[in-house]
Amino acid sequence: MNIAVTGSTGFIGQNLVPELLRKGHKVRVLVRDSSKKIPWEEVEKVQGSFHSPESMKEFVDGIEAIVHCAGAIRAIKMDDFIRGNYTSTKNLVDAINQFKPPVFKKFIYLSSQSAQGPSKELTPRRVEQPPEPVSWYGKSKLMAENYIVNHLEYPYIILRLATVYGPGDRETLRFFKYVKNGIFPMPNGDKYLNMVYVKDVVKFIIAFLEMENLIRNKIYFVSDPEYHSLSEVIESIKSLLGKRTVIKISIPEAIFKPALKLSELAAKISGKPTIANSDKARELSEKYWIGDPTRTFRETGLRTDYNLMEGLFETLQWYKANRWL
Ligand SMILES: NC(=O)c1ccc[n+]([C@@H]2O[C@H](COP(=O)([O-])OP(=O)(O)OC[C@H]3O[C@@H](n4cnc5c(N)ncnc54)[C@H](OP(=O)(O)O)[C@@H]3O)[C@@H](O)[C@H]2O)c1
């Protein structure tokens, strides 16, 4: 299949593209002026940007499917989320509608659990429930979803991903570092969350791409079957690292909110987008980041292969081999 991938330089893209190539697909990637170096010889690199549909004409030309991984997780100001998640998706959708690649079959969008929002209690939120994002990041992902649903003239699948971890992920690396150092800061105390290993995310994306009887125009929550407490995640990493004691420090809102505001200010001064901003504070204030993937498994027949311990084990091997830890 001829598949175009945005955001190939990111954590998920870096895991997705080699697997697409290994499975014999032809891959085209979008290269923006700011993109990091594309490490694969055999992919077709197309220069473009998300500024307008016209700037993506060559990118969508003759393509059979698009996996839209690009998105803004880090920001300096709230507007960055709207531009990086909503406007970029809108322009890409408009480009597909405008240039109508003749053999185009499917559009896969990597959305986020943040778009559906947290639960109020220990009952996992279902995709069918009305979304209630609490952050600008989540709102911008939901705006992008809505644009796809209401405007794309071709079949789509929207994957609302739980927290993704695995080789190349710098966010979960922090968890490993905290445990290694023996002190784990927990903003707003313990929480509950869904996680999913990046190889399972890649497996789901490729399965949707290759599916003959196309499941179309659906939104799926992609996660491990089980949700976890943050303490359980810490315990798992602790046992993998052979660490005997880890002190968990609960940080009240009155401390972490101003701290993240300061980090945001530092990002504004340095001009370097950060994940540690006041938008993140809104997400960290929530206790139950739990969703229900049952419908995904039932309707697609797909299952995740990795449980938390297996995924964390492989991730640790990768961190060690690449001297990240
Ligand atoms: N990682 C997770 O835990 C997680 C969870 C849920 C959902 N997601 C979603 O999955 C997608 C991929 O996540 P990831 O972890 O791979 O993210 P990532 O490592 O930050 O990579 C995202 C890629 O998107 C492009 N990009 C960054 N900022 C952008 C902007 N302002 N406008 C347009 N493109 C921009 C960049 O690629 P180029 O410079 O090459 O264009 C970047 O490499 C994102 O849409 C994210 O929202 C991720």
The ligand as an ORCA input file, in Angstrom:
! r2SCAN-3c Opt
* xyz 0 1
  N       2.819      9.713     23.184
  C       1.662      9.583     23.796
  O       1.602      9.152     24.959
  C       0.387      9.957     23.088
  C      -0.823      9.676     23.744
  C      -2.015     10.011     23.104
  C      -1.997     10.596     21.855
  N      -0.812     10.862     21.232
  C      -0.859     11.497     19.911
  O      -0.103     10.724     19.003
  C       0.569     11.562     18.066
  C       2.055     11.236     18.052
  O       2.556     11.393     19.374
  P       4.117     11.312     19.697
  O       4.248     10.878     21.099
  O       4.818     10.579     18.618
  O       4.479     12.867     19.633
  P       5.910     13.567     19.362
  O       7.015     12.665     19.726
  O       5.829     14.899     20.008
  O       5.911     13.735     17.775
  C       4.925     14.437     17.104
  C       5.443     14.886     15.751
  O       4.496     15.828     15.255
  C       5.154     16.876     14.580
  N       4.823     18.125     15.271
  C       5.254     18.561     16.482
  N       4.731     19.756     16.775
  C       3.937     20.086     15.733
  C       3.127     21.209     15.423
  N       3.045     22.242     16.244
  N       2.446     21.206     14.249
  C       2.522     20.161     13.406
  N       3.288     19.082     13.634
  C       3.981     19.049     14.787
  C       6.644     16.601     14.629
  O       7.008     15.938     13.416
  P       7.639     16.691     12.160
  O       8.484     17.805     12.667
  O       8.416     15.637     11.456
  O       6.463     17.166     11.375
  C       6.777     15.613     15.785
  O       7.868     14.764     15.626
  C       0.278     13.014     18.481
  O      -0.715     13.548     17.657
  C      -0.233     12.886     19.911
  O      -1.185     13.889     20.206
  C       0.379     10.551     21.821
*
